[in-house]
Amino acid sequence: DGEVFAQQEQFQQKLTSIIQADDILITTFMRDGHPDHEATGQVVASFAKQQHLACYQVLIWAWHWAKPADSRIPWHCAMRVDLTTEQLQRKVEAITCFESQITLDESTGSPPILSPQAIARISQPWEVYLYESHP
């Protein structure tokens, strides 16, 4: 946690080695409110622009602090995608893969990073993507 910004160059190199010319990139919102999410979003969006690739950003922590019509989020670029039952099931399964986020930290006794309310918000049967086209 918190190390993505310091490793931006390596991240950019990794993207160069694995991304194909017709790939569509999905990344975290570059103003999400978490340093790793923001660094990831910035690197991926910059890479996508340089390579002329489509890049969609997703809100993670922004759902916790943003209000409806919050001017810090480019809502005019937002699109909602409703999930099928199977897609929702896979989404919920993916959330459970992040054990460090959903379980008690036994070394410190700290509660899970994601509260039940946060998990419920993340588990909605839809996704919102932010997409700004770049000529």
C-alpha positions as CSV (number, residue, x, y, z in Angstrom):
1,D,0.0,0.0,0.0
2,G,1.2,3.5,-0.9
3,E,4.1,2.4,-3.1
4,V,2.6,2.8,-6.6
5,F,3.7,6.4,-7.0
6,A,7.3,5.5,-6.3
7,Q,7.2,2.8,-8.9
8,Q,5.5,4.6,-11.8
9,E,8.4,4.1,-14.2
10,Q,8.4,0.3,-13.7
11,F,4.6,0.3,-14.0
12,Q,4.8,2.2,-17.3
13,Q,7.4,-0.3,-18.6
14,K,5.2,-3.3,-17.5
15,L,2.2,-1.8,-19.4
16,T,4.4,-1.4,-22.5
17,S,5.4,-5.0,-22.4
18,I,1.9,-6.5,-21.9
19,I,-0.7,-4.1,-23.5
20,Q,-1.7,-4.8,-27.1
21,A,-2.7,-2.3,-29.7
22,D,-6.4,-3.1,-29.6
23,D,-6.7,-3.5,-25.8
24,I,-9.3,-1.5,-23.8
25,L,-7.9,-0.3,-20.4
26,I,-9.9,-0.1,-17.2
27,T,-8.2,1.6,-14.2
28,T,-9.0,3.4,-11.0
29,F,-10.2,7.0,-11.1
30,M,-7.2,9.3,-11.0
31,R,-8.7,11.5,-8.3
32,D,-10.2,8.7,-6.3
33,G,-8.8,9.8,-2.9
34,H,-6.4,6.9,-2.3
35,P,-2.7,7.5,-3.3
36,D,-2.3,4.1,-5.0
37,H,-5.6,4.4,-6.9
38,E,-4.7,7.9,-8.1
39,A,-1.1,6.9,-9.2
40,T,-2.5,3.8,-11.0
41,G,-5.2,5.9,-12.7
42,Q,-2.7,8.6,-13.8
43,V,-0.1,6.1,-15.2
44,V,-2.7,4.0,-17.0
45,A,-4.6,7.0,-18.4
46,S,-1.4,8.6,-19.6
47,F,-0.2,5.4,-21.2
48,A,-3.6,5.0,-22.9
49,K,-3.5,8.5,-24.3
50,Q,0.1,8.0,-25.6
51,Q,-0.9,4.7,-27.2
52,H,-4.3,6.0,-28.5
53,L,-6.2,3.3,-26.5
54,A,-9.6,3.5,-24.9
55,C,-9.3,3.9,-21.1
56,Y,-12.2,3.7,-18.6
57,Q,-11.8,4.8,-15.0
58,V,-13.8,3.3,-12.1
59,L,-14.6,4.9,-8.8
60,I,-13.5,3.1,-5.7
61,W,-13.0,5.4,-2.7
62,A,-14.8,8.2,-4.4
63,W,-18.1,6.5,-3.6
64,H,-17.4,7.1,0.0
65,W,-16.7,10.8,-0.1
66,A,-18.5,12.1,-3.2
67,K,-22.0,13.5,-3.2
68,P,-24.5,13.3,-6.1
69,A,-23.4,15.9,-8.6
70,D,-20.0,16.4,-6.9
71,S,-18.0,18.7,-9.2
72,R,-14.8,16.7,-8.5
73,I,-16.1,13.8,-10.6
74,P,-16.7,14.2,-14.3
75,W,-20.2,12.9,-14.2
76,H,-20.8,14.0,-17.8
77,C,-18.3,11.2,-18.8
78,A,-20.0,8.6,-16.6
79,M,-21.9,5.5,-17.9
80,R,-23.7,2.9,-16.0
81,V,-23.4,-0.7,-17.0
82,D,-25.9,-3.1,-15.4
83,L,-24.4,-6.5,-14.6
84,T,-25.9,-9.9,-15.3
85,T,-26.4,-12.3,-12.5
86,E,-23.3,-14.2,-13.5
87,Q,-21.2,-11.0,-13.7
88,L,-22.4,-9.9,-10.3
89,Q,-21.5,-13.3,-8.8
90,R,-18.0,-12.9,-10.3
91,K,-17.7,-9.4,-8.9
92,V,-18.6,-10.6,-5.4
93,E,-16.1,-13.5,-5.7
94,A,-13.4,-11.0,-6.8
95,I,-14.1,-8.8,-3.7
96,T,-13.6,-11.8,-1.4
97,C,-10.1,-12.3,-3.0
98,F,-8.9,-9.2,-1.2
99,E,-8.5,-10.8,2.2
100,S,-6.3,-8.0,3.5
101,Q,-9.2,-5.6,2.9
102,I,-12.1,-7.7,4.3
103,T,-10.6,-9.5,7.3
104,L,-9.5,-8.5,10.8
105,D,-5.8,-7.7,11.0
106,E,-4.7,-10.3,13.6
107,S,-1.3,-8.6,14.1
108,T,-2.9,-5.3,15.3
109,G,-6.5,-6.2,16.0
110,S,-7.6,-3.5,13.5
111,P,-10.9,-4.1,11.8
112,P,-11.2,-4.8,8.1
113,I,-10.4,-1.9,5.8
114,L,-13.7,-2.4,4.0
115,S,-16.7,-2.1,6.3
116,P,-19.9,-4.1,5.7
117,Q,-21.4,-0.9,4.3
118,A,-18.5,-0.4,1.9
119,I,-18.8,-4.0,0.7
120,A,-22.5,-3.5,0.1
121,R,-21.8,-0.4,-1.9
122,I,-19.1,-2.2,-4.0
123,S,-21.4,-5.2,-4.5
124,Q,-24.1,-3.2,-6.4
125,P,-25.4,-5.0,-9.5
126,W,-23.9,-2.3,-11.8
127,E,-20.6,-0.5,-12.5
128,V,-20.0,3.1,-13.4
129,Y,-17.3,3.9,-15.8
130,L,-15.8,7.3,-16.6
131,Y,-14.7,7.7,-20.2
132,E,-13.3,10.7,-21.9
133,S,-12.3,10.3,-25.5
134,H,-9.0,11.8,-26.6
135,P,-8.6,12.8,-30.3
